[in-house]
Amino acid sequence: MPYHRVSSFSPRLLWQDYTTPLILAAAGGHTACVIELLEQGADPNARRVTGTTALFFAAQGGFVDVARILLKAGAPVDCSSVDGGTPLFVACQGGHEAMVSELLSHGANVHACMKVSSVR
């Protein structure tokens, strides 16, 4: 699928919740967009206010190619959300076996735990 480079668009743009274009591209499984944004300087470690990253959303969607690109660009495999959820956790939750294998091959922590909330 062809796409057009938009030179006036900042790859470091942030929405109010700190969502970035890279996070949106990863969440949608848009491999070419992820590559382009990284080439333009997008930060693979950027976090939303919830602590989630582009890798978290790629794992949640089962987008293995996107995850590989992000990991190669330096995204931490065990970045956790504010509640302790990790890319490995959401990949398991979604039944994305290939993603689970990919994350494990990059050293994902199988002992990471969710945080317990006192709110009921």
PDB file as gemmi writes it, atoms N, CA and C in Angstrom:
CRYST1    1.000    1.000    1.000  90.00  90.00  90.00 P 1                      
ATOM      1  N   MET A   1       0.842  -1.168   0.000  1.00  0.00           N  
ATOM      2  CA  MET A   1       0.000   0.000   0.000  1.00  0.00           C  
ATOM      3  C   MET A   1       0.894   1.241   0.000  1.00  0.00           C  
ATOM      4  N   PRO A   2       0.760   2.106  -1.001  1.00  0.00           N  
ATOM      5  CA  PRO A   2       1.589   3.306  -1.046  1.00  0.00           C  
ATOM      6  C   PRO A   2       1.154   4.313   0.018  1.00  0.00           C  
ATOM      7  N   TYR A   3       2.102   5.098   0.476  1.00  0.00           N  
ATOM      8  CA  TYR A   3       1.791   6.158   1.418  1.00  0.00           C  
ATOM      9  C   TYR A   3       2.637   7.368   1.055  1.00  0.00           C  
ATOM     10  N   HIS A   4       2.253   8.509   1.573  1.00  0.00           N  
ATOM     11  CA  HIS A   4       2.949   9.744   1.252  1.00  0.00           C  
ATOM     12  C   HIS A   4       3.637  10.290   2.495  1.00  0.00           C  
ATOM     13  N   ARG A   5       4.870  10.682   2.340  1.00  0.00           N  
ATOM     14  CA  ARG A   5       5.614  11.281   3.445  1.00  0.00           C  
ATOM     15  C   ARG A   5       5.090  12.691   3.680  1.00  0.00           C  
ATOM     16  N   VAL A   6       4.782  12.984   4.912  1.00  0.00           N  
ATOM     17  CA  VAL A   6       4.285  14.307   5.272  1.00  0.00           C  
ATOM     18  C   VAL A   6       5.395  15.003   6.044  1.00  0.00           C  
ATOM     19  N   SER A   7       6.084  15.920   5.382  1.00  0.00           N  
ATOM     20  CA  SER A   7       7.268  16.523   5.993  1.00  0.00           C  
ATOM     21  C   SER A   7       6.937  17.517   7.100  1.00  0.00           C  
ATOM     22  N   SER A   8       5.719  18.053   7.138  1.00  0.00           N  
ATOM     23  CA  SER A   8       5.390  19.040   8.165  1.00  0.00           C  
ATOM     24  C   SER A   8       4.785  18.404   9.413  1.00  0.00           C  
ATOM     25  N   PHE A   9       4.731  17.092   9.467  1.00  0.00           N  
ATOM     26  CA  PHE A   9       4.138  16.371  10.593  1.00  0.00           C  
ATOM     27  C   PHE A   9       5.243  15.916  11.539  1.00  0.00           C  
ATOM     28  N   SER A  10       5.147  16.277  12.790  1.00  0.00           N  
ATOM     29  CA  SER A  10       6.184  15.907  13.752  1.00  0.00           C  
ATOM     30  C   SER A  10       5.955  14.511  14.309  1.00  0.00           C  
ATOM     31  N   PRO A  11       6.951  13.629  14.219  1.00  0.00           N  
ATOM     32  CA  PRO A  11       6.809  12.291  14.794  1.00  0.00           C  
ATOM     33  C   PRO A  11       6.816  12.333  16.319  1.00  0.00           C  
ATOM     34  N   ARG A  12       7.123  13.495  16.883  1.00  0.00           N  
ATOM     35  CA  ARG A  12       7.166  13.638  18.340  1.00  0.00           C  
ATOM     36  C   ARG A  12       5.925  14.337  18.893  1.00  0.00           C  
ATOM     37  N   LEU A  13       4.913  14.485  18.072  1.00  0.00           N  
ATOM     38  CA  LEU A  13       3.651  15.084  18.486  1.00  0.00           C  
ATOM     39  C   LEU A  13       3.051  14.291  19.636  1.00  0.00           C  
ATOM     40  N   LEU A  14       2.466  14.994  20.612  1.00  0.00           N  
ATOM     41  CA  LEU A  14       1.824  14.335  21.750  1.00  0.00           C  
ATOM     42  C   LEU A  14       0.390  14.812  21.897  1.00  0.00           C  
ATOM     43  N   TRP A  15      -0.517  13.879  22.130  1.00  0.00           N  
ATOM     44  CA  TRP A  15      -1.875  14.238  22.488  1.00  0.00           C  
ATOM     45  C   TRP A  15      -1.905  14.466  23.998  1.00  0.00           C  
ATOM     46  N   GLN A  16      -3.047  14.877  24.543  1.00  0.00           N  
ATOM     47  CA  GLN A  16      -3.143  15.170  25.977  1.00  0.00           C  
ATOM     48  C   GLN A  16      -2.746  13.993  26.854  1.00  0.00           C  
ATOM     49  N   ASP A  17      -3.032  12.783  26.414  1.00  0.00           N  
ATOM     50  CA  ASP A  17      -2.686  11.602  27.211  1.00  0.00           C  
ATOM     51  C   ASP A  17      -1.303  11.059  26.846  1.00  0.00           C  
ATOM     52  N   TYR A  18      -0.532  11.874  26.116  1.00  0.00           N  
ATOM     53  CA  TYR A  18       0.819  11.537  25.669  1.00  0.00           C  
ATOM     54  C   TYR A  18       0.863  10.427  24.621  1.00  0.00           C  
ATOM     55  N   THR A  19      -0.257  10.177  23.970  1.00  0.00           N  
ATOM     56  CA  THR A  19      -0.245   9.257  22.834  1.00  0.00           C  
ATOM     57  C   THR A  19       0.549   9.913  21.707  1.00  0.00           C  
ATOM     58  N   THR A  20       1.381   9.130  21.053  1.00  0.00           N  
ATOM     59  CA  THR A  20       2.203   9.633  19.952  1.00  0.00           C  
ATOM     60  C   THR A  20       1.752   9.002  18.634  1.00  0.00           C  
ATOM     61  N   PRO A  21       2.159   9.591  17.509  1.00  0.00           N  
ATOM     62  CA  PRO A  21       1.862   8.960  16.221  1.00  0.00           C  
ATOM     63  C   PRO A  21       2.413   7.535  16.140  1.00  0.00           C  
ATOM     64  N   LEU A  22       3.579   7.295  16.734  1.00  0.00           N  
ATOM     65  CA  LEU A  22       4.164   5.952  16.716  1.00  0.00           C  
ATOM     66  C   LEU A  22       3.281   4.964  17.477  1.00  0.00           C  
ATOM     67  N   ILE A  23       2.756   5.373  18.604  1.00  0.00           N  
ATOM     68  CA  ILE A  23       1.859   4.504  19.372  1.00  0.00           C  
ATOM     69  C   ILE A  23       0.623   4.166  18.541  1.00  0.00           C  
ATOM     70  N   LEU A  24       0.057   5.160  17.881  1.00  0.00           N  
ATOM     71  CA  LEU A  24      -1.130   4.918  17.046  1.00  0.00           C  
ATOM     72  C   LEU A  24      -0.810   3.990  15.879  1.00  0.00           C  
ATOM     73  N   ALA A  25       0.330   4.201  15.238  1.00  0.00           N  
ATOM     74  CA  ALA A  25       0.717   3.345  14.108  1.00  0.00           C  
ATOM     75  C   ALA A  25       0.936   1.907  14.568  1.00  0.00           C  
ATOM     76  N   ALA A  26       1.592   1.733  15.708  1.00  0.00           N  
ATOM     77  CA  ALA A  26       1.837   0.388  16.242  1.00  0.00           C  
ATOM     78  C   ALA A  26       0.535  -0.289  16.636  1.00  0.00           C  
ATOM     79  N   ALA A  27      -0.365   0.459  17.241  1.00  0.00           N  
ATOM     80  CA  ALA A  27      -1.651  -0.097  17.675  1.00  0.00           C  
ATOM     81  C   ALA A  27      -2.480  -0.574  16.494  1.00  0.00           C  
ATOM     82  N   GLY A  28      -2.288   0.061  15.342  1.00  0.00           N  
ATOM     83  CA  GLY A  28      -3.026  -0.329  14.148  1.00  0.00           C  
ATOM     84  C   GLY A  28      -2.294  -1.341  13.278  1.00  0.00           C  
ATOM     85  N   GLY A  29      -1.082  -1.705  13.672  1.00  0.00           N  
ATOM     86  CA  GLY A  29      -0.314  -2.666  12.888  1.00  0.00           C  
ATOM     87  C   GLY A  29       0.203  -2.107  11.579  1.00  0.00           C  
ATOM     88  N   HIS A  30       0.412  -0.807  11.521  1.00  0.00           N  
ATOM     89  CA  HIS A  30       0.848  -0.142  10.292  1.00  0.00           C  
ATOM     90  C   HIS A  30       2.378  -0.134  10.206  1.00  0.00           C  
ATOM     91  N   THR A  31       2.923  -1.232   9.727  1.00  0.00           N  
ATOM     92  CA  THR A  31       4.368  -1.444   9.700  1.00  0.00           C  
ATOM     93  C   THR A  31       5.112  -0.332   8.967  1.00  0.00           C  
ATOM     94  N   ALA A  32       4.665   0.029   7.784  1.00  0.00           N  
ATOM     95  CA  ALA A  32       5.350   1.063   7.004  1.00  0.00           C  
ATOM     96  C   ALA A  32       5.344   2.400   7.736  1.00  0.00           C  
ATOM     97  N   CYS A  33       4.259   2.716   8.397  1.00  0.00           N  
ATOM     98  CA  CYS A  33       4.184   3.966   9.161  1.00  0.00           C  
ATOM     99  C   CYS A  33       5.134   3.932  10.351  1.00  0.00           C  
ATOM    100  N   VAL A  34       5.208   2.800  11.021  1.00  0.00           N  
ATOM    101  CA  VAL A  34       6.127   2.655  12.156  1.00  0.00           C  
ATOM    102  C   VAL A  34       7.563   2.886  11.690  1.00  0.00           C  
ATOM    103  N   ILE A  35       7.936   2.276  10.580  1.00  0.00           N  
ATOM    104  CA  ILE A  35       9.284   2.452  10.035  1.00  0.00           C  
ATOM    105  C   ILE A  35       9.540   3.917   9.718  1.00  0.00           C  
ATOM    106  N   GLU A  36       8.610   4.548   9.030  1.00  0.00           N  
ATOM    107  CA  GLU A  36       8.766   5.955   8.643  1.00  0.00           C  
ATOM    108  C   GLU A  36       8.895   6.855   9.867  1.00  0.00           C  
ATOM    109  N   LEU A  37       8.053   6.647  10.849  1.00  0.00           N  
ATOM    110  CA  LEU A  37       8.101   7.484  12.051  1.00  0.00           C  
ATOM    111  C   LEU A  37       9.418   7.309  12.804  1.00  0.00           C  
ATOM    112  N   LEU A  38       9.903   6.091  12.890  1.00  0.00           N  
ATOM    113  CA  LEU A  38      11.194   5.860  13.536  1.00  0.00           C  
ATOM    114  C   LEU A  38      12.320   6.528  12.751  1.00  0.00           C  
ATOM    115  N   GLU A  39      12.253   6.454  11.425  1.00  0.00           N  
ATOM    116  CA  GLU A  39      13.268   7.106  10.591  1.00  0.00           C  
ATOM    117  C   GLU A  39      13.252   8.617  10.775  1.00  0.00           C  
ATOM    118  N   GLN A  40      12.077   9.168  11.092  1.00  0.00           N  
ATOM    119  CA  GLN A  40      11.956  10.612  11.301  1.00  0.00           C  
ATOM    120  C   GLN A  40      12.257  11.018  12.744  1.00  0.00           C  
ATOM    121  N   GLY A  41      12.626  10.055  13.583  1.00  0.00           N  
ATOM    122  CA  GLY A  41      13.047  10.399  14.938  1.00  0.00           C  
ATOM    123  C   GLY A  41      12.060  10.116  16.049  1.00  0.00           C  
ATOM    124  N   ALA A  42      11.004   9.367  15.770  1.00  0.00           N  
ATOM    125  CA  ALA A  42      10.045   9.035  16.829  1.00  0.00           C  
ATOM    126  C   ALA A  42      10.739   8.218  17.919  1.00  0.00           C  
ATOM    127  N   ASP A  43      10.319   8.428  19.153  1.00  0.00           N  
ATOM    128  CA  ASP A  43      10.915   7.747  20.304  1.00  0.00           C  
ATOM    129  C   ASP A  43      10.193   6.426  20.572  1.00  0.00           C  
ATOM    130  N   PRO A  44      10.864   5.276  20.397  1.00  0.00           N  
ATOM    131  CA  PRO A  44      10.212   3.988  20.640  1.00  0.00           C  
ATOM    132  C   PRO A  44       9.937   3.727  22.119  1.00  0.00           C  
ATOM    133  N   ASN A  45      10.473   4.583  22.992  1.00  0.00           N  
ATOM    134  CA  ASN A  45      10.272   4.431  24.435  1.00  0.00           C  
ATOM    135  C   ASN A  45       9.201   5.365  24.994  1.00  0.00           C  
ATOM    136  N   ALA A  46       8.584   6.178  24.146  1.00  0.00           N  
ATOM    137  CA  ALA A  46       7.572   7.130  24.619  1.00  0.00           C  
ATOM    138  C   ALA A  46       6.410   6.391  25.278  1.00  0.00           C  
ATOM    139  N   ARG A  47       5.927   6.968  26.389  1.00  0.00           N  
ATOM    140  CA  ARG A  47       4.841   6.344  27.153  1.00  0.00           C  
ATOM    141  C   ARG A  47       3.641   7.270  27.252  1.00  0.00           C  
ATOM    142  N   ARG A  48       2.472   6.661  27.221  1.00  0.00           N  
ATOM    143  CA  ARG A  48       1.235   7.398  27.494  1.00  0.00           C  
ATOM    144  C   ARG A  48       1.140   7.616  29.006  1.00  0.00           C  
ATOM    145  N   VAL A  49       0.161   8.390  29.461  1.00  0.00           N  
ATOM    146  CA  VAL A  49       0.005   8.612  30.900  1.00  0.00           C  
ATOM    147  C   VAL A  49      -0.263   7.303  31.631  1.00  0.00           C  
ATOM    148  N   THR A  50      -0.748   6.309  30.928  1.00  0.00           N  
ATOM    149  CA  THR A  50      -1.000   4.995  31.525  1.00  0.00           C  
ATOM    150  C   THR A  50       0.263   4.143  31.601  1.00  0.00           C  
ATOM    151  N   GLY A  51       1.358   4.648  31.055  1.00  0.00           N  
ATOM    152  CA  GLY A  51       2.611   3.907  31.043  1.00  0.00           C  
ATOM    153  C   GLY A  51       2.779   3.001  29.837  1.00  0.00           C  
ATOM    154  N   THR A  52       1.762   2.904  29.011  1.00  0.00           N  
ATOM    155  CA  THR A  52       1.816   2.020  27.849  1.00  0.00           C  
ATOM    156  C   THR A  52       2.635   2.647  26.722  1.00  0.00           C  
ATOM    157  N   THR A  53       3.248   1.773  25.922  1.00  0.00           N  
ATOM    158  CA  THR A  53       4.130   2.193  24.838  1.00  0.00           C  
ATOM    159  C   THR A  53       3.655   1.607  23.508  1.00  0.00           C  
ATOM    160  N   ALA A  54       4.362   1.969  22.453  1.00  0.00           N  
ATOM    161  CA  ALA A  54       4.052   1.409  21.136  1.00  0.00           C  
ATOM    162  C   ALA A  54       4.178  -0.114  21.151  1.00  0.00           C  
ATOM    163  N   LEU A  55       5.201  -0.636  21.830  1.00  0.00           N  
ATOM    164  CA  LEU A  55       5.378  -2.088  21.901  1.00  0.00           C  
ATOM    165  C   LEU A  55       4.213  -2.751  22.631  1.00  0.00           C  
ATOM    166  N   PHE A  56       3.722  -2.135  23.674  1.00  0.00           N  
ATOM    167  CA  PHE A  56       2.575  -2.660  24.417  1.00  0.00           C  
ATOM    168  C   PHE A  56       1.391  -2.858  23.466  1.00  0.00           C  
ATOM    169  N   PHE A  57       1.107  -1.845  22.644  1.00  0.00           N  
ATOM    170  CA  PHE A  57      -0.035  -1.930  21.731  1.00  0.00           C  
ATOM    171  C   PHE A  57       0.212  -2.885  20.572  1.00  0.00           C  
ATOM    172  N   ALA A  58       1.451  -2.962  20.100  1.00  0.00           N  
ATOM    173  CA  ALA A  58       1.770  -3.944  19.056  1.00  0.00           C  
ATOM    174  C   ALA A  58       1.550  -5.353  19.595  1.00  0.00           C  
ATOM    175  N   ALA A  59       1.973  -5.584  20.838  1.00  0.00           N  
ATOM    176  CA  ALA A  59       1.790  -6.897  21.467  1.00  0.00           C  
ATOM    177  C   ALA A  59       0.313  -7.202  21.677  1.00  0.00           C  
ATOM    178  N   GLN A  60      -0.427  -6.205  22.093  1.00  0.00           N  
ATOM    179  CA  GLN A  60      -1.861  -6.382  22.323  1.00  0.00           C  
ATOM    180  C   GLN A  60      -2.585  -6.762  21.036  1.00  0.00           C  
ATOM    181  N   GLY A  61      -2.140  -6.197  19.920  1.00  0.00           N  
ATOM    182  CA  GLY A  61      -2.761  -6.489  18.636  1.00  0.00           C  
ATOM    183  C   GLY A  61      -2.180  -7.702  17.929  1.00  0.00           C  
ATOM    184  N   GLY A  62      -1.097  -8.244  18.451  1.00  0.00           N  
ATOM    185  CA  GLY A  62      -0.466  -9.401  17.819  1.00  0.00           C  
ATOM    186  C   GLY A  62       0.329  -9.056  16.573  1.00  0.00           C  
ATOM    187  N   PHE A  63       0.796  -7.824  16.468  1.00  0.00           N  
ATOM    188  CA  PHE A  63       1.525  -7.360  15.288  1.00  0.00           C  
ATOM    189  C   PHE A  63       3.025  -7.632  15.457  1.00  0.00           C  
ATOM    190  N   VAL A  64       3.427  -8.857  15.139  1.00  0.00           N  
ATOM    191  CA  VAL A  64       4.799  -9.312  15.378  1.00  0.00           C  
ATOM    192  C   VAL A  64       5.813  -8.500  14.583  1.00  0.00           C  
ATOM    193  N   ASP A  65       5.527  -8.200  13.321  1.00  0.00           N  
ATOM    194  CA  ASP A  65       6.475  -7.426  12.512  1.00  0.00           C  
ATOM    195  C   ASP A  65       6.729  -6.057  13.133  1.00  0.00           C  
ATOM    196  N   VAL A  66       5.670  -5.427  13.615  1.00  0.00           N  
ATOM    197  CA  VAL A  66       5.803  -4.119  14.263  1.00  0.00           C  
ATOM    198  C   VAL A  66       6.639  -4.260  15.535  1.00  0.00           C  
ATOM    199  N   ALA A  67       6.376  -5.284  16.314  1.00  0.00           N  
ATOM    200  CA  ALA A  67       7.135  -5.507  17.552  1.00  0.00           C  
ATOM    201  C   ALA A  67       8.619  -5.697  17.257  1.00  0.00           C  
ATOM    202  N   ARG A  68       8.938  -6.465  16.232  1.00  0.00           N  
ATOM    203  CA  ARG A  68      10.349  -6.690  15.871  1.00  0.00           C  
ATOM    204  C   ARG A  68      11.048  -5.371  15.545  1.00  0.00           C  
ATOM    205  N   ILE A  69      10.363  -4.541  14.797  1.00  0.00           N  
ATOM    206  CA  ILE A  69      10.923  -3.239  14.410  1.00  0.00           C  
ATOM    207  C   ILE A  69      11.149  -2.373  15.646  1.00  0.00           C  
ATOM    208  N   LEU A  70      10.168  -2.342  16.534  1.00  0.00           N  
ATOM    209  CA  LEU A  70      10.281  -1.529  17.748  1.00  0.00           C  
ATOM    210  C   LEU A  70      11.396  -2.039  18.658  1.00  0.00           C  
ATOM    211  N   LEU A  71      11.486  -3.343  18.805  1.00  0.00           N  
ATOM    212  CA  LEU A  71      12.541  -3.925  19.636  1.00  0.00           C  
ATOM    213  C   LEU A  71      13.923  -3.627  19.052  1.00  0.00           C  
ATOM    214  N   LYS A  72      14.036  -3.719  17.732  1.00  0.00           N  
ATOM    215  CA  LYS A  72      15.306  -3.409  17.065  1.00  0.00           C  
ATOM    216  C   LYS A  72      15.671  -1.933  17.250  1.00  0.00           C  
ATOM    217  N   ALA A  73      14.642  -1.084  17.360  1.00  0.00           N  
ATOM    218  CA  ALA A  73      14.859   0.356  17.543  1.00  0.00           C  
ATOM    219  C   ALA A  73      15.139   0.724  18.999  1.00  0.00           C  
ATOM    220  N   GLY A  74      15.109  -0.270  19.891  1.00  0.00           N  
ATOM    221  CA  GLY A  74      15.456  -0.004  21.281  1.00  0.00           C  
ATOM    222  C   GLY A  74      14.313   0.028  22.270  1.00  0.00           C  
ATOM    223  N   ALA A  75      13.120  -0.355  21.846  1.00  0.00           N  
ATOM    224  CA  ALA A  75      11.993  -0.396  22.784  1.00  0.00           C  
ATOM    225  C   ALA A  75      12.258  -1.458  23.848  1.00  0.00           C  
ATOM    226  N   PRO A  76      12.073  -1.123  25.120  1.00  0.00           N  
ATOM    227  CA  PRO A  76      12.308  -2.119  26.174  1.00  0.00           C  
ATOM    228  C   PRO A  76      11.227  -3.189  26.170  1.00  0.00           C  
ATOM    229  N   VAL A  77      11.633  -4.445  26.235  1.00  0.00           N  
ATOM    230  CA  VAL A  77      10.691  -5.560  26.139  1.00  0.00           C  
ATOM    231  C   VAL A  77       9.770  -5.641  27.357  1.00  0.00           C  
ATOM    232  N   ASP A  78      10.222  -5.164  28.505  1.00  0.00           N  
ATOM    233  CA  ASP A  78       9.432  -5.283  29.732  1.00  0.00           C  
ATOM    234  C   ASP A  78       8.843  -3.968  30.227  1.00  0.00           C  
ATOM    235  N   CYS A  79       8.626  -3.015  29.334  1.00  0.00           N  
ATOM    236  CA  CYS A  79       8.016  -1.759  29.768  1.00  0.00           C  
ATOM    237  C   CYS A  79       6.619  -2.059  30.320  1.00  0.00           C  
ATOM    238  N   SER A  80       6.339  -1.566  31.518  1.00  0.00           N  
ATOM    239  CA  SER A  80       5.047  -1.897  32.124  1.00  0.00           C  
ATOM    240  C   SER A  80       4.150  -0.676  32.236  1.00  0.00           C  
ATOM    241  N   SER A  81       2.860  -0.941  32.217  1.00  0.00           N  
ATOM    242  CA  SER A  81       1.871   0.115  32.408  1.00  0.00           C  
ATOM    243  C   SER A  81       1.786   0.438  33.896  1.00  0.00           C  
ATOM    244  N   VAL A  82       1.007   1.447  34.248  1.00  0.00           N  
ATOM    245  CA  VAL A  82       0.910   1.842  35.651  1.00  0.00           C  
ATOM    246  C   VAL A  82       0.358   0.726  36.526  1.00  0.00           C  
ATOM    247  N   ASP A  83      -0.392  -0.198  35.933  1.00  0.00           N  
ATOM    248  CA  ASP A  83      -0.927  -1.317  36.721  1.00  0.00           C  
ATOM    249  C   ASP A  83      -0.036  -2.559  36.645  1.00  0.00           C  
ATOM    250  N   GLY A  84       1.128  -2.417  36.028  1.00  0.00           N  
ATOM    251  CA  GLY A  84       2.079  -3.519  35.963  1.00  0.00           C  
ATOM    252  C   GLY A  84       1.966  -4.403  34.737  1.00  0.00           C  
ATOM    253  N   GLY A  85       1.004  -4.128  33.870  1.00  0.00           N  
ATOM    254  CA  GLY A  85       0.854  -4.921  32.649  1.00  0.00           C  
ATOM    255  C   GLY A  85       2.034  -4.723  31.715  1.00  0.00           C  
ATOM    256  N   THR A  86       2.477  -5.788  31.088  1.00  0.00           N  
ATOM    257  CA  THR A  86       3.611  -5.730  30.166  1.00  0.00           C  
ATOM    258  C   THR A  86       3.164  -6.192  28.778  1.00  0.00           C  
ATOM    259  N   PRO A  87       3.991  -5.950  27.760  1.00  0.00           N  
ATOM    260  CA  PRO A  87       3.666  -6.478  26.441  1.00  0.00           C  
ATOM    261  C   PRO A  87       3.442  -7.993  26.461  1.00  0.00           C  
ATOM    262  N   LEU A  88       4.246  -8.716  27.230  1.00  0.00           N  
ATOM    263  CA  LEU A  88       4.060 -10.166  27.322  1.00  0.00           C  
ATOM    264  C   LEU A  88       2.694 -10.504  27.918  1.00  0.00           C  
ATOM    265  N   PHE A  89       2.297  -9.781  28.929  1.00  0.00           N  
ATOM    266  CA  PHE A  89       1.002 -10.019  29.570  1.00  0.00           C  
ATOM    267  C   PHE A  89      -0.142  -9.861  28.569  1.00  0.00           C  
ATOM    268  N   VAL A  90      -0.147  -8.745  27.814  1.00  0.00           N  
ATOM    269  CA  VAL A  90      -1.270  -8.518  26.895  1.00  0.00           C  
ATOM    270  C   VAL A  90      -1.209  -9.447  25.687  1.00  0.00           C  
ATOM    271  N   ALA A  91      -0.007  -9.870  25.293  1.00  0.00           N  
ATOM    272  CA  ALA A  91       0.103 -10.847  24.202  1.00  0.00           C  
ATOM    273  C   ALA A  91      -0.496 -12.181  24.637  1.00  0.00           C  
ATOM    274  N   CYS A  92      -0.202 -12.593  25.867  1.00  0.00           N  
ATOM    275  CA  CYS A  92      -0.791 -13.833  26.409  1.00  0.00           C  
ATOM    276  C   CYS A  92      -2.301 -13.694  26.531  1.00  0.00           C  
ATOM    277  N   GLN A  93      -2.722 -12.571  27.055  1.00  0.00           N  
ATOM    278  CA  GLN A  93      -4.151 -12.309  27.243  1.00  0.00           C  
ATOM    279  C   GLN A  93      -4.907 -12.391  25.921  1.00  0.00           C  
ATOM    280  N   GLY A  94      -4.278 -11.917  24.841  1.00  0.00           N  
ATOM    281  CA  GLY A  94      -4.914 -11.923  23.532  1.00  0.00           C  
ATOM    282  C   GLY A  94      -4.736 -13.222  22.762  1.00  0.00           C  
ATOM    283  N   GLY A  95      -3.987 -14.162  23.314  1.00  0.00           N  
ATOM    284  CA  GLY A  95      -3.772 -15.435  22.628  1.00  0.00           C  
ATOM    285  C   GLY A  95      -2.858 -15.336  21.423  1.00  0.00           C  
ATOM    286  N   HIS A  96      -1.956 -14.361  21.429  1.00  0.00           N  
ATOM    287  CA  HIS A  96      -1.048 -14.136  20.298  1.00  0.00           C  
ATOM    288  C   HIS A  96       0.244 -14.930  20.504  1.00  0.00           C  
ATOM    289  N   GLU A  97       0.205 -16.210  20.152  1.00  0.00           N  
ATOM    290  CA  GLU A  97       1.327 -17.116  20.420  1.00  0.00           C  
ATOM    291  C   GLU A  97       2.628 -16.684  19.743  1.00  0.00           C  
ATOM    292  N   ALA A  98       2.541 -16.235  18.507  1.00  0.00           N  
ATOM    293  CA  ALA A  98       3.757 -15.801  17.804  1.00  0.00           C  
ATOM    294  C   ALA A  98       4.369 -14.584  18.497  1.00  0.00           C  
ATOM    295  N   MET A  99       3.521 -13.699  18.987  1.00  0.00           N  
ATOM    296  CA  MET A  99       4.013 -12.521  19.708  1.00  0.00           C  
ATOM    297  C   MET A  99       4.661 -12.938  21.022  1.00  0.00           C  
ATOM    298  N   VAL A 100       4.030 -13.860  21.727  1.00  0.00           N  
ATOM    299  CA  VAL A 100       4.601 -14.356  22.981  1.00  0.00           C  
ATOM    300  C   VAL A 100       5.997 -14.919  22.721  1.00  0.00           C  
ATOM    301  N   SER A 101       6.138 -15.726  21.688  1.00  0.00           N  
ATOM    302  CA  SER A 101       7.446 -16.298  21.337  1.00  0.00           C  
ATOM    303  C   SER A 101       8.463 -15.213  21.022  1.00  0.00           C  
ATOM    304  N   GLU A 102       8.038 -14.209  20.273  1.00  0.00           N  
ATOM    305  CA  GLU A 102       8.938 -13.107  19.912  1.00  0.00           C  
ATOM    306  C   GLU A 102       9.417 -12.365  21.159  1.00  0.00           C  
ATOM    307  N   LEU A 103       8.500 -12.045  22.047  1.00  0.00           N  
ATOM    308  CA  LEU A 103       8.862 -11.315  23.264  1.00  0.00           C  
ATOM    309  C   LEU A 103       9.775 -12.153  24.160  1.00  0.00           C  
ATOM    310  N   LEU A 104       9.474 -13.437  24.267  1.00  0.00           N  
ATOM    311  CA  LEU A 104      10.324 -14.326  25.069  1.00  0.00           C  
ATOM    312  C   LEU A 104      11.731 -14.424  24.485  1.00  0.00           C  
ATOM    313  N   SER A 105      11.822 -14.429  23.148  1.00  0.00           N  
ATOM    314  CA  SER A 105      13.140 -14.512  22.509  1.00  0.00           C  
ATOM    315  C   SER A 105      13.974 -13.254  22.760  1.00  0.00           C  
ATOM    316  N   HIS A 106      13.305 -12.172  23.166  1.00  0.00           N  
ATOM    317  CA  HIS A 106      13.999 -10.926  23.506  1.00  0.00           C  
ATOM    318  C   HIS A 106      14.148 -10.762  25.021  1.00  0.00           C  
ATOM    319  N   GLY A 107      13.874 -11.835  25.763  1.00  0.00           N  
ATOM    320  CA  GLY A 107      14.119 -11.813  27.202  1.00  0.00           C  
ATOM    321  C   GLY A 107      13.004 -11.275  28.069  1.00  0.00           C  
ATOM    322  N   ALA A 108      11.768 -11.289  27.585  1.00  0.00           N  
ATOM    323  CA  ALA A 108      10.647 -10.793  28.394  1.00  0.00           C  
ATOM    324  C   ALA A 108      10.575 -11.537  29.725  1.00  0.00           C  
ATOM    325  N   ASN A 109      10.270 -10.802  30.772  1.00  0.00           N  
ATOM    326  CA  ASN A 109      10.201 -11.352  32.124  1.00  0.00           C  
ATOM    327  C   ASN A 109       8.897 -12.123  32.323  1.00  0.00           C  
ATOM    328  N   VAL A 110       9.002 -13.432  32.481  1.00  0.00           N  
ATOM    329  CA  VAL A 110       7.806 -14.260  32.677  1.00  0.00           C  
ATOM    330  C   VAL A 110       7.292 -14.177  34.112  1.00  0.00           C  
ATOM    331  N   HIS A 111       8.032 -13.515  34.985  1.00  0.00           N  
ATOM    332  CA  HIS A 111       7.631 -13.409  36.387  1.00  0.00           C  
ATOM    333  C   HIS A 111       7.074 -12.029  36.744  1.00  0.00           C  
ATOM    334  N   ALA A 112       6.899 -11.163  35.760  1.00  0.00           N  
ATOM    335  CA  ALA A 112       6.338  -9.837  36.035  1.00  0.00           C  
ATOM    336  C   ALA A 112       4.916  -9.998  36.563  1.00  0.00           C  
ATOM    337  N   CYS A 113       4.549  -9.141  37.502  1.00  0.00           N  
ATOM    338  CA  CYS A 113       3.224  -9.242  38.131  1.00  0.00           C  
ATOM    339  C   CYS A 113       2.439  -7.950  37.965  1.00  0.00           C  
ATOM    340  N   MET A 114       1.136  -8.101  37.861  1.00  0.00           N  
ATOM    341  CA  MET A 114       0.243  -6.946  37.861  1.00  0.00           C  
ATOM    342  C   MET A 114       0.210  -6.382  39.278  1.00  0.00           C  
ATOM    343  N   LYS A 115      -0.036  -5.077  39.385  1.00  0.00           N  
ATOM    344  CA  LYS A 115      -0.151  -4.452  40.698  1.00  0.00           C  
ATOM    345  C   LYS A 115      -1.572  -4.635  41.206  1.00  0.00           C  
ATOM    346  N   VAL A 116      -1.706  -4.872  42.475  1.00  0.00           N  
ATOM    347  CA  VAL A 116      -3.018  -5.065  43.091  1.00  0.00           C  
ATOM    348  C   VAL A 116      -3.540  -3.715  43.546  1.00  0.00           C  
ATOM    349  N   SER A 117      -4.769  -3.418  43.177  1.00  0.00           N  
ATOM    350  CA  SER A 117      -5.398  -2.161  43.564  1.00  0.00           C  
ATOM    351  C   SER A 117      -6.227  -2.363  44.821  1.00  0.00           C  
ATOM    352  N   SER A 118      -6.259  -1.349  45.667  1.00  0.00           N  
ATOM    353  CA  SER A 118      -7.086  -1.423  46.872  1.00  0.00           C  
ATOM    354  C   SER A 118      -8.482  -0.877  46.615  1.00  0.00           C  
ATOM    355  N   VAL A 119      -8.728  -0.382  45.404  1.00  0.00           N  
ATOM    356  CA  VAL A 119     -10.039   0.155  45.041  1.00  0.00           C  
ATOM    357  C   VAL A 119     -10.977  -0.993  44.725  1.00  0.00           C  
ATOM    358  N   ARG A 120     -12.166  -0.959  45.284  1.00  0.00           N  
ATOM    359  CA  ARG A 120     -13.142  -2.021  45.025  1.00  0.00           C  
ATOM    360  C   ARG A 120     -14.409  -1.463  44.486  1.00  0.00           C  
TER     361      ARG A 120                                                      
END                                                                             
